[in-house]
Amino acid sequence: MTQSKNRPNLTQTATPYNPENAVLERYQGGARQVEAALCCPTEYEANYLKILPREILEKDYGCGDPSRYVNPGETVVDLGSGAGKICYILAQKVGAEGQVIGVDFNDEMLALARKYQGEIAEKIGYQNTRFVKGKIQDLALDLEKAQAWLTEHPIAEIEQVSHFEAHCDRLRREAPLIPDNSVDVVVSNCVLNLVRPQDKQQLFAEIYRVLKRGGRAVISDIVCDEDPTPEIINDPELWSGCIAGAFREDAFLNMFEEAGFYGIEILTRQSEPWQVVAGIEFRSVTLQAFKGKEGPEWERNQAVIYKGPWKEVLDDDGHIYRRGDRMAVGHKTFQILCDRNGPYHPHVIPVEPYETIPLENAKEFDSQRSTTRHPRETKGLEYRETFTPENSDCCAPENSCG
């Protein structure tokens, strides 16, 4: 981790032009006419594509398929939803009990996505999608409401700018586009790299803000094996083409860690590069990261056993889990590690105490502790039971010992 933080990340360098304008212009063109160069070849689950209009299939650009990792009933936000392909796949996957919100700031892409809402709702039998105008690095500001205010209060003098900014702040507080802690999953398909370097830290903070505790981000994007050169960064065509703004692959994971996520995992990674520019390889990855490790730890005499195969592993908070050892954990960490919908449960064995300590009676757990828990802590100091094969079904036919 420390090695990557000590290496410069040139994607954070300011550009002599506005990347946002370069992206908007190119994707406006991509909404009017198919542009193959914007798309990294990706396989989607064919059964979900059957109902989608050809126009959406041809004019939606991406580099992966985060929709594969979404479940029925979930509320999902798609960052940079474009023509709506991922949203309409998700609409089928989350079902009538779920909800899908596409966020984009390109009017032409939004119009294309909204054009087919009624038709697709009729085909699947329910309406569970909506498309909203916003910047993915500012998910609180509803740009259509901001524009409506500007139409009624046009700015003619510089002093009026502060009135508009105050109204935008009011919208963020009182009518946020995506409220805090309201979303199960945030997905994105090759869009994070298009955000201006100076806005990328805010972008990750916004993803974290809108997710519920236990929610997750599933992001497909372009990464590179080395920092892009200044010549690459200063090329508007390469910026809008998902090259100049690509994350260095280790820095990409670090951005999620620094935003507070845990359980960060590379789900897929292109073996061969999508493009090579000036000797630097650019490829698609899909990553998953979870929210919800913040909060106090309580001592309830719980432990976990790491199954292996590594001799020991280190979690995002510096705790070590040695293979086969009963490692003492607090209540919050126990829940995270053993959550069947989380990333860790296949690798650990939960060890509950014989007598449950009510949460209201629990003492604070030392979060710096990274030691084993003695079996007597789990069983209780007064545990004296004798258990013999005569009253055990270990060797019953269905549980044969031999």
C-alpha positions as CSV (number, residue, x, y, z in Angstrom):
1,M,0.0,0.0,0.0
2,T,2.7,2.5,1.0
3,Q,4.6,2.0,-2.2
4,S,1.8,3.2,-4.4
5,K,1.1,6.2,-2.2
6,N,4.8,7.3,-2.6
7,R,4.7,7.1,-6.4
8,P,3.2,10.1,-8.2
9,N,-0.1,9.7,-9.9
10,L,0.0,12.0,-12.9
11,T,-3.7,11.7,-13.5
12,Q,-4.1,14.2,-10.7
13,T,-2.1,16.8,-12.7
14,A,-4.2,19.7,-14.0
15,T,-4.7,19.9,-17.8
16,P,-4.4,23.0,-20.0
17,Y,-7.9,22.4,-21.3
18,N,-11.3,21.5,-19.7
19,P,-11.6,17.7,-19.8
20,E,-15.3,18.0,-19.0
21,N,-15.9,19.9,-22.3
22,A,-13.9,17.4,-24.3
23,V,-15.9,14.5,-22.8
24,L,-19.3,16.2,-23.3
25,E,-18.6,17.1,-26.9
26,R,-17.5,13.6,-27.8
27,Y,-20.3,11.8,-26.1
28,Q,-22.9,14.2,-27.6
29,G,-21.5,13.0,-30.9
30,G,-21.7,9.4,-29.7
31,A,-25.4,9.9,-29.0
32,R,-26.0,11.0,-32.5
33,Q,-23.8,8.5,-34.4
34,V,-22.2,5.3,-33.3
35,E,-18.5,5.7,-32.4
36,A,-16.7,2.4,-32.0
37,A,-13.5,3.9,-30.6
38,L,-15.4,4.8,-27.4
39,C,-16.2,1.2,-26.6
40,C,-14.0,-1.6,-25.1
41,P,-15.3,-5.0,-26.4
42,T,-17.5,-6.4,-23.6
43,E,-19.7,-9.5,-23.3
44,Y,-23.1,-8.9,-21.7
45,E,-25.6,-11.6,-20.6
46,A,-27.5,-12.0,-23.8
47,N,-30.9,-12.8,-22.3
48,Y,-31.1,-9.3,-20.9
49,L,-30.3,-7.7,-24.2
50,K,-33.2,-9.2,-26.2
51,I,-35.7,-6.5,-25.2
52,L,-33.3,-3.5,-25.8
53,P,-33.8,-1.3,-28.9
54,R,-30.9,-1.4,-31.4
55,E,-30.3,2.3,-31.0
56,I,-29.4,1.8,-27.3
57,L,-27.3,-1.2,-28.0
58,E,-25.3,0.6,-30.6
59,K,-24.9,3.9,-28.8
60,D,-24.0,2.8,-25.3
61,Y,-20.3,2.7,-24.5
62,G,-18.5,0.8,-21.8
63,C,-15.6,-1.5,-20.8
64,G,-17.2,-4.0,-18.5
65,D,-20.5,-5.4,-17.1
66,P,-21.1,-4.4,-13.4
67,S,-24.7,-5.5,-13.8
68,R,-23.6,-9.1,-13.3
69,Y,-23.1,-8.4,-9.6
70,V,-26.5,-6.9,-8.7
71,N,-29.3,-8.8,-7.0
72,P,-33.1,-8.8,-7.1
73,G,-34.8,-6.1,-5.0
74,E,-31.8,-3.7,-4.8
75,T,-31.8,0.0,-5.4
76,V,-29.0,0.8,-7.8
77,V,-27.5,4.0,-9.1
78,D,-25.6,3.9,-12.5
79,L,-23.0,6.7,-12.8
80,G,-22.8,8.0,-16.3
81,S,-25.7,6.0,-17.5
82,G,-25.4,7.2,-21.1
83,A,-27.9,5.6,-23.5
84,G,-29.3,3.4,-20.6
85,K,-28.1,0.0,-21.6
86,I,-26.8,-1.0,-18.1
87,C,-29.9,0.6,-16.5
88,Y,-32.3,-1.4,-18.6
89,I,-30.3,-4.6,-17.9
90,L,-30.5,-3.8,-14.2
91,A,-34.2,-3.1,-14.5
92,Q,-34.7,-6.7,-15.3
93,K,-32.3,-8.0,-12.7
94,V,-33.6,-6.1,-9.7
95,G,-37.2,-6.8,-10.6
96,A,-40.4,-4.9,-9.7
97,E,-39.2,-4.6,-6.0
98,G,-36.0,-2.9,-7.1
99,Q,-35.2,0.6,-8.4
100,V,-32.6,1.8,-11.0
101,I,-31.5,5.4,-11.2
102,G,-29.3,6.5,-14.1
103,V,-27.2,9.7,-13.6
104,D,-25.8,11.6,-16.6
105,F,-25.1,15.3,-17.5
106,N,-25.3,14.8,-21.2
107,D,-28.7,16.0,-22.4
108,E,-28.6,14.0,-25.6
109,M,-27.7,10.8,-23.9
110,L,-30.5,11.4,-21.3
111,A,-33.0,12.0,-24.1
112,L,-32.0,8.8,-25.8
113,A,-32.3,6.7,-22.5
114,R,-35.7,8.3,-21.6
115,K,-37.0,7.8,-25.1
116,Y,-37.5,4.0,-24.5
117,Q,-38.7,4.0,-20.8
118,G,-42.3,3.4,-21.6
119,E,-41.6,0.7,-24.2
120,I,-39.3,-1.3,-21.9
121,A,-41.6,-0.9,-18.9
122,E,-44.4,-2.4,-21.0
123,K,-42.1,-5.3,-22.1
124,I,-41.0,-6.3,-18.6
125,G,-44.3,-5.5,-16.9
126,Y,-43.3,-2.7,-14.5
127,Q,-41.6,0.7,-14.4
128,N,-38.6,0.8,-12.1
129,T,-36.1,3.2,-13.9
130,R,-35.6,6.9,-13.9
131,F,-32.9,9.0,-15.5
132,V,-31.7,12.2,-13.8
133,K,-29.3,15.0,-14.8
134,G,-26.3,15.4,-12.5
135,K,-22.6,15.2,-12.3
136,I,-21.3,12.0,-10.8
137,Q,-18.9,13.9,-8.6
138,D,-21.8,15.9,-7.2
139,L,-24.6,13.5,-6.7
140,A,-26.5,15.9,-4.4
141,L,-27.2,18.6,-7.0
142,D,-30.1,18.1,-9.3
143,L,-29.0,20.0,-12.4
144,E,-32.5,20.1,-13.9
145,K,-33.7,22.0,-10.8
146,A,-30.7,24.2,-10.9
147,Q,-31.3,25.0,-14.6
148,A,-35.0,25.8,-13.8
149,W,-33.9,28.4,-11.2
150,L,-31.4,29.9,-13.7
151,T,-34.2,30.2,-16.3
152,E,-36.3,32.2,-13.9
153,H,-33.3,34.2,-12.5
154,P,-30.9,34.7,-15.4
155,I,-27.4,35.9,-14.3
156,A,-26.5,39.3,-15.8
157,E,-24.1,40.5,-13.2
158,I,-21.2,38.8,-11.5
159,E,-22.8,39.5,-8.0
160,Q,-25.7,37.3,-9.0
161,V,-23.4,34.3,-9.2
162,S,-23.4,34.0,-5.4
163,H,-27.2,33.8,-5.4
164,F,-27.1,30.9,-7.8
165,E,-24.4,29.1,-5.7
166,A,-26.5,29.6,-2.6
167,H,-29.5,28.1,-4.3
168,C,-27.5,25.1,-5.4
169,D,-26.3,24.6,-1.8
170,R,-30.0,24.8,-0.7
171,L,-30.9,22.1,-3.3
172,R,-28.1,19.8,-2.1
173,R,-29.4,20.1,1.5
174,E,-33.2,20.2,1.0
175,A,-33.7,18.2,-2.2
176,P,-30.7,16.1,-2.9
177,L,-30.6,14.3,-6.3
178,I,-29.4,11.1,-4.5
179,P,-29.9,11.3,-0.7
180,D,-27.4,10.0,1.9
181,N,-27.4,6.3,2.7
182,S,-30.1,5.5,0.2
183,V,-28.6,3.1,-2.3
184,D,-27.7,-0.6,-2.1
185,V,-25.3,-0.6,-5.1
186,V,-23.5,2.0,-7.1
187,V,-22.4,0.8,-10.5
188,S,-20.4,2.5,-13.3
189,N,-19.2,1.4,-16.7
190,C,-16.1,3.2,-17.9
191,V,-17.0,6.7,-16.6
192,L,-14.9,7.4,-13.5
193,N,-11.8,8.0,-15.6
194,L,-13.6,10.8,-17.5
195,V,-13.9,13.0,-14.3
196,R,-11.5,15.9,-14.0
197,P,-8.4,15.2,-11.9
198,Q,-9.3,17.8,-9.3
199,D,-12.8,16.3,-8.8
200,K,-11.8,12.6,-8.4
201,Q,-11.4,12.6,-4.6
202,Q,-14.9,14.2,-4.3
203,L,-16.2,11.6,-6.7
204,F,-15.2,8.7,-4.4
205,A,-16.6,10.5,-1.4
206,E,-19.9,10.9,-3.2
207,I,-20.1,7.2,-4.0
208,Y,-19.5,6.5,-0.4
209,R,-22.1,9.1,0.8
210,V,-25.0,7.7,-1.1
211,L,-24.5,4.1,-0.2
212,K,-26.3,2.4,2.7
213,R,-24.2,0.8,5.4
214,G,-23.3,-2.6,3.9
215,G,-23.9,-1.3,0.4
216,R,-21.3,-1.7,-2.3
217,A,-19.8,-0.1,-5.3
218,V,-19.2,-2.3,-8.4
219,I,-17.2,-0.3,-10.9
220,S,-15.9,-1.2,-14.4
221,D,-13.2,1.2,-15.6
222,I,-10.0,1.6,-17.5
223,V,-6.7,1.4,-15.6
224,C,-3.1,1.6,-16.7
225,D,0.1,-0.1,-15.6
226,E,2.1,3.1,-15.5
227,D,1.2,6.8,-15.0
228,P,0.1,8.4,-18.3
229,T,2.8,10.8,-19.7
230,P,2.1,14.6,-19.7
231,E,1.7,14.3,-23.5
232,I,-1.1,11.8,-23.0
233,I,-2.8,13.8,-20.3
234,N,-2.7,16.9,-22.4
235,D,-4.4,15.3,-25.4
236,P,-8.2,16.1,-25.3
237,E,-8.9,13.2,-27.8
238,L,-7.2,10.7,-25.4
239,W,-9.0,12.2,-22.5
240,S,-12.5,11.7,-24.0
241,G,-11.3,8.3,-25.3
242,C,-10.9,6.9,-21.7
243,I,-7.1,7.0,-21.9
244,A,-5.7,10.2,-20.4
245,G,-7.8,10.0,-17.3
246,A,-7.3,6.3,-16.6
247,F,-6.3,5.3,-13.1
248,R,-3.0,3.6,-12.4
249,E,-4.2,0.2,-11.4
250,D,-2.9,0.2,-7.8
251,A,-3.9,3.8,-7.3
252,F,-7.5,2.9,-8.4
253,L,-7.8,0.5,-5.4
254,N,-6.2,3.0,-3.1
255,M,-8.8,5.6,-4.0
256,F,-11.5,3.3,-2.6
257,E,-9.5,2.5,0.5
258,E,-8.9,6.2,1.2
259,A,-12.6,6.9,0.8
260,G,-13.4,4.5,3.6
261,F,-14.4,1.3,1.7
262,Y,-13.4,-2.2,2.8
263,G,-13.4,-5.6,1.1
264,I,-12.0,-4.1,-2.0
265,E,-11.6,-6.8,-4.6
266,I,-10.8,-7.1,-8.3
267,L,-13.6,-9.1,-9.9
268,T,-12.3,-9.2,-13.4
269,R,-9.2,-7.9,-15.2
270,Q,-8.5,-8.0,-18.9
271,S,-5.5,-10.2,-19.6
272,E,-4.5,-8.4,-22.8
273,P,-4.5,-4.6,-22.9
274,W,-7.3,-2.8,-24.7
275,Q,-4.9,-0.2,-26.0
276,V,-1.2,0.6,-25.7
277,V,-0.1,4.2,-25.9
278,A,3.6,5.2,-25.6
279,G,4.4,1.8,-24.1
280,I,1.7,2.2,-21.4
281,E,-0.9,-0.6,-21.2
282,F,-4.6,0.3,-20.7
283,R,-7.1,-2.4,-19.8
284,S,-10.5,-2.9,-18.3
285,V,-11.0,-4.0,-14.7
286,T,-14.2,-4.5,-12.6
287,L,-13.8,-3.8,-8.9
288,Q,-16.1,-4.3,-5.9
289,A,-15.9,-2.4,-2.6
290,F,-18.1,-2.3,0.5
291,K,-19.2,0.5,2.9
292,G,-19.8,0.2,6.6
293,K,-16.7,-0.5,8.7
294,E,-17.1,2.8,10.7
295,G,-18.5,2.8,14.2
296,P,-17.6,1.5,17.7
297,E,-16.4,-2.0,18.6
298,W,-17.9,-4.0,21.4
299,E,-16.5,-6.9,23.3
300,R,-18.8,-9.9,23.1
301,N,-16.2,-12.7,23.3
302,Q,-16.5,-13.5,19.6
303,A,-13.7,-14.9,17.4
304,V,-13.1,-16.0,13.8
305,I,-10.9,-18.7,12.4
306,Y,-9.2,-17.9,9.0
307,K,-9.4,-21.0,6.9
308,G,-6.4,-20.4,4.6
309,P,-4.8,-21.1,2.2
310,W,-2.4,-18.1,3.1
311,K,-0.5,-18.5,6.4
312,E,-1.9,-15.1,7.5
313,V,-3.8,-12.2,6.0
314,L,-4.1,-8.5,6.9
315,D,-7.4,-6.6,6.8
316,D,-8.1,-3.0,5.9
317,D,-7.7,-1.9,9.6
318,G,-4.3,-3.7,10.1
319,H,-5.7,-6.7,12.0
320,I,-3.8,-10.0,11.3
321,Y,-5.7,-13.3,10.9
322,R,-3.4,-16.4,11.2
323,R,-4.6,-19.6,9.5
324,G,-6.3,-21.9,12.0
325,D,-6.1,-19.5,15.0
326,R,-9.1,-18.2,17.0
327,M,-8.6,-14.5,16.4
328,A,-10.4,-12.2,18.8
329,V,-12.7,-9.6,17.1
330,G,-15.2,-7.0,18.2
331,H,-18.9,-7.3,17.4
332,K,-18.8,-4.9,14.4
333,T,-15.9,-6.8,12.8
334,F,-17.5,-10.1,13.5
335,Q,-20.6,-9.0,11.7
336,I,-18.6,-7.8,8.7
337,L,-16.5,-10.9,8.5
338,C,-19.4,-13.3,8.8
339,D,-22.0,-11.5,6.7
340,R,-23.1,-13.9,4.0
341,N,-23.6,-11.0,1.6
342,G,-20.2,-9.7,2.3
343,P,-16.7,-10.5,0.8
344,Y,-15.1,-12.4,3.7
345,H,-17.5,-15.1,4.9
346,P,-16.2,-17.9,2.5
347,H,-12.8,-17.5,4.1
348,V,-13.6,-17.5,7.9
349,I,-15.3,-19.7,10.5
350,P,-17.3,-17.8,13.0
351,V,-16.9,-18.8,16.7
352,E,-19.7,-17.5,18.9
353,P,-19.5,-17.5,22.7
354,Y,-21.5,-20.1,24.6
355,E,-23.3,-17.4,26.5
356,T,-24.3,-14.3,24.5
357,I,-23.3,-11.0,26.0
358,P,-26.2,-8.5,25.4
359,L,-25.0,-5.6,23.3
360,E,-26.2,-3.1,25.9
361,N,-24.0,-4.8,28.5
362,A,-20.9,-5.2,26.3
363,K,-17.7,-3.3,27.1
364,E,-15.6,-1.5,24.5
365,F,-13.4,-3.8,22.5
366,D,-9.7,-2.8,22.0
367,S,-9.7,-2.2,18.2
368,Q,-5.9,-2.4,18.2
369,R,-6.0,-6.0,19.5
370,S,-4.8,-8.6,17.0
371,T,-4.4,-11.6,19.2
372,T,-5.9,-15.0,19.7
373,R,-8.9,-15.6,21.9
374,H,-8.5,-18.4,24.5
375,P,-11.2,-21.1,24.2
376,R,-12.2,-20.3,27.8
377,E,-13.2,-16.8,26.8
378,T,-15.6,-18.4,24.3
379,K,-16.9,-21.2,26.6
380,G,-16.8,-19.3,29.9
381,L,-14.4,-19.8,32.8
382,E,-16.9,-22.0,34.7
383,Y,-17.5,-24.4,31.7
384,R,-17.0,-27.9,33.1
385,E,-19.3,-30.1,30.9
386,T,-18.3,-33.6,30.0
387,F,-19.4,-34.8,26.6
388,T,-19.0,-38.5,25.6
389,P,-19.6,-40.5,22.4
390,E,-22.7,-42.1,23.9
391,N,-24.6,-38.8,23.8
392,S,-23.1,-37.6,20.5
393,D,-24.3,-38.2,17.0
394,C,-20.9,-37.5,15.4
395,C,-20.6,-41.0,14.2
396,A,-24.2,-41.5,13.1
397,P,-24.5,-42.9,9.6
398,E,-25.1,-39.4,8.2
399,N,-22.1,-38.0,10.0
400,S,-19.7,-41.0,9.7
401,C,-16.3,-40.6,11.4
402,G,-14.7,-43.5,9.5
